[in-house]
Amino acid sequence: RRGDGRRDGQWEGTLMHPFAYARPDRADQAVAIGADPDSMFLAGGTELLNWMRLGIVAPERVIDISRLTELERIESLASGALRIGALVKLNDAAQHPAVVRDYPVLSQSILKAASAQLRNLATIGGNPLQRTRCPYFRAEETLPCNKRVPGSGCAARHGLNDKHAIFGWTDDCVAVQPSDPAVALAALDAVIVTQARNGGRRLPAREFHTLPADGPERDNVLRHGELITAIELPAPAPRSAYVKLRERESYEYATVSAAAAVNVEKGVIQQVRIALGSVAHRPWRLDEAERRLVGVRIGCAEMRAAIDAAFAEARPLAHNAHKIPLARNAAVRVLHMTARLP
């Protein structure tokens, strides 16, 4: 064993998989190379390198997109929207004056994600591509997990599932999506912009991640070789906020989280969007609550009743019933936070 913890040709007992490496200078070059079915894009690398280390993926070619400076800009659009390039570092996005002023929910969600060191490396386009933190999926030994080995089963379904889903799960998968910024983007009705050889797409952030019924092995709606180039935020949402509940304050994934963007006149809700995190395999919008909250005064009993109604379809697993009151309270709390904003 070498002094850095490696054996020759090994990382922690896992055989290294040889791969080709490409580093294009333009997005069109990247997507042309990425059409190879055995290739994967590398941005900050905070997720892909872990997947490779654990044996979750073994690409034949890694395409390093870190030189695509065209994807590093933040710019205002004529429509009033804000366009954030996919390679903008998380800390840079969180501290950008326009984000802090007009989209505080996104700034707050980023600053509660990971550590400062990782946020200096991870990108806004790469963060929503995180895969579940389910320990059965991330295990160094192969365990029953339909996401990792389709058809092998879901060990979490009747195993340790206190961190898992209360919405949208099936017997094939009870995992949750861990990204904090993704929850804020869902509440903002953001759009994820992509580029591919056969043309790019504009994908609603709230529909970007898939549910287990769509196939437990899937994580999102991206096609192979499709590259995220930007995230567009619609009209400013200055009255917005993010709540994250976790077992410890530092460097921990959410037990539950909540993001809200609200339009209020004289204390009465005119429009509201609420998304929950770590309760499903995608950020979970409380559509029923959003409908019921229009015309309701923040802080009144009707507000709590509207939130409660959105939990009628919640289905706790054996060990995570505590998530239901936590998520309810997080949704109520985040609405109160938006009411206190100027």
Secondary structure as UniProt FT lines:
FT   TURN            3..4
FT   TURN            8..9
FT   STRAND          10..11
FT   TURN            12..13
FT   STRAND          14..15
FT   STRAND          20..22
FT   HELIX           27..34
FT   TURN            37..38
FT   STRAND          39..42
FT   TURN            46..47
FT   HELIX           48..54
FT   STRAND          61..64
FT   TURN            66..67
FT   HELIX           69..71
FT   STRAND          74..76
FT   TURN            78..79
FT   STRAND          82..85
FT   TURN            86..87
FT   HELIX           90..95
FT   HELIX           97..102
FT   HELIX           104..111
FT   HELIX           116..119
FT   TURN            120..121
FT   TURN            124..126
FT   HELIX           127..129
FT   HELIX           135..138
FT   TURN            146..148
FT   TURN            150..151
FT   TURN            155..158
FT   TURN            162..163
FT   TURN            171..172
FT   HELIX           180..187
FT   TURN            188..189
FT   STRAND          191..195
FT   TURN            197..198
FT   STRAND          202..204
FT   HELIX           205..207
FT   HELIX           212..214
FT   TURN            216..217
FT   TURN            224..225
FT   STRAND          227..233
FT   STRAND          240..245
FT   STRAND          256..265
FT   TURN            266..267
FT   STRAND          268..277
FT   STRAND          284..285
FT   HELIX           287..293
FT   TURN            294..295
FT   TURN            298..299
FT   HELIX           301..309
FT   TURN            310..313
FT   TURN            318..319
FT   TURN            321..322
FT   HELIX           323..340
//
